[in-house]
Amino acid sequence: MGVVAAAAVLSLVGLGKADAPLGLLTAAGLVALGLILNLMAPQRRAAMTPSVIDAAVSSTPPEPGDVQTYVSALELAPNPILVVSAEEADDLAGRRIAFANASARDLLRVAREGALLVAAMRNPNVLEAIDESLFGGLDRVVTYEAGGPQSRFWRVWTNPLPGTPARPRLALVIMQDETDVRLNERMRADFLANASHELRTPLASLTGFIETLRGHAKNDEVARDRFLAIMGRQAERMARLIEDLMSLSRIELNEHIRPSGVCDLTVAVADVVDALSPQLAAKGVAFECGLPPKGEAWVAADRDQLIQVIQNLLDNAIKYSPVGGVVQVEVDVGLTLEAAAGFRPDARRLSAPDGGRMSLQTPTWSADVRYAILRVADLGPGLARETLPRLTERFYRVEGQKSGERNGTGLGLAIVKHIVNRHRGGFLVESAPGEGAVFCVYFPMSSAAGGSPGSKNERNTPLTDASAREEIKLS
Amino acid sequence: MSTNEHTLKFFGEELNQLKAEVARMGGLAEAQVADAIMAVSDRDVTLAESVVSRDQRLDLLQHDIERKSIRLIALRQPVAQDLRRTVGAMKMASILERTGDYAKNIAKRALVISEAEPITPLTRAIERMGKLVAARLKDALDSYTSAELDQAMNVWHNDEEVDEHYNSLFRELLTYMISDPRMINSCAHMLFVAKNLERIGDYATNIAEIVHYEVTGEEIVGDRPKWSGVSRDGGPNSDLEA
């Protein structure tokens, strides 16, 4: 399989732009190909020893066509690949990136050539391994965890490369993402711990009722019906809990993978509002929607997960609204990170004795990203400041909440937080006791559909505008 | 003219070298913090011990960077941004060294905590706060290596998240200690772990301030957004320390 993949890479001749030093990239390309082959096909490891690669390097004088191939191969490889050059051992500023392939440029946010090595990589173990390849001629393998909101685990191979007259010391760095494996282990442990802990209570209550029904309530028809009803609710709760836990596990497994789809936030909100109308009617709660026209709030999102976020937030708002209350649902677009994080603060809530506003999830800053924000405000009992940072913890219960209101699973906001994190978005809460609560989520807008001014005008024709309004009114 | 150019080029390289050394030291401090947090959450004694023993490297690096900065100032007499970069490197080195000290302290406490019974919800809360602090430190150091002003300002503005985690953890720890006096020993150590993490978060903010000064030559004006009245409800009185 590895051979096929390599052949595919090799067949993409001529796609790369060979503006890096040719001899260097030929050698790097061959060694990299060998190593990638090794990664893909462990059983072939014995065949691809360094001496075989050395032989391949020395027996293949670079021809212009070949060089193109190797550059393309390096450039197209899914693994982040770096070629590092160095001067003297004590000259840290001399360690520079001689070449970074597309995947490495994207991951480490560096230019193709010339950046300081420490600007791309600071992990001491990896730097040490690179040094050992540069100055000691050793092959090394290390693992490290890159921090940040979407933490990832990497395995890093470093290998010495044959130098060129201009750059005598070179090393090849190949990275492999091992986040999936690590996360899988971790999620399994978490899931078991959470599930066994949280299912214990409803299970104990079920067992208790079964015993009662077998014992003294055996022939009491009224009690039996009442108990069966309670047991039914407990069983439903257990089912919901398992469903939420599974959903959370799935989201966490993909948290480091950016969603690839795009989705109109306005349409998604309108859909959820529609679907919730029976619950609204049952509780006598009304929605007050302020949504931009359809086609203006394109966000880079997985539609199902976006719906889940909106659903969870609106569910909560309905749940905590007083009978006859109003829930405000608003969407705004084109905000910078600062504007989204400071979106429409309410002085009344912020100045209340125990009120406050805080971020439950802040995306990593990156230039030129604009956000679309969804703001959901209810008139419920509100939350005290000290509870705010803990809202997204699994199974966190606000103290003093009546047990009758505990019909949720305690996972709703944890799910929101993880989905938002996966989308590189943000999550805010603002609340004060007695003043209701506001939850805001913001998502990066999609550059593909966010569009140039021209396409925006096109969308703003009266027809689409009217139809968008129509749709919102329907809800 | 040509000697002058040569001097300038050489000087630029020296500054780059200094920056690279600071960045490398930053990476080491980052790893120390991450490992210390992991030592607490995984009850990993070996890891805790290696964090404690590695701290010396940060001390050595700090001395080295300070010595080089002073030499650079004495011999080259830098002005404007060059001077700010040199002084910035010295400041960074001392901040990173102290960050390392806090990591070492956390690791030492991890040794004590791992001897007691595990209190999973608390270690999870510490781990969450630790991840947040580590992410802020990473952002701050990224803004230092890239000299991105906006990124630095973003770090500077988002300090409250860490503070709020700290306050909430503080309350949780108090509750545990009141409910079960046998837990007081390990809870007290956890309290210091949380405090140390909060201080590391503050250092990330300081790094952002250094980056701002280095790039613009001006100090950040205005107060950082902070909750007022933290002490009112029995929380840790972080206002007193400011």
Interface residues (C-beta under 8 A of the other chain):
Chain A: D91 L92 A93 R95 R109 L116 L117 V118 A119 M121 R122 N123 P124 N125 L127 E145 G147 G148 P149 S151 A193 L337 E338 A341 D354 G356 M358 S359 T362 T364 W365 A367 R385 E386 T387 L388 P389 R390 E393
Chain B: E13 N16 Q17 K19 A20 E21 A23 R24 G26 G27 L28 E30 A31 A34 T120 A125 R128 K131 A134 A135 L137 K138 D139 L141 T145 S146 E148 D150 Q151 N154 H157 N158 E160 E161 E164 H165 N167 S168 R171 W227 D233 G235
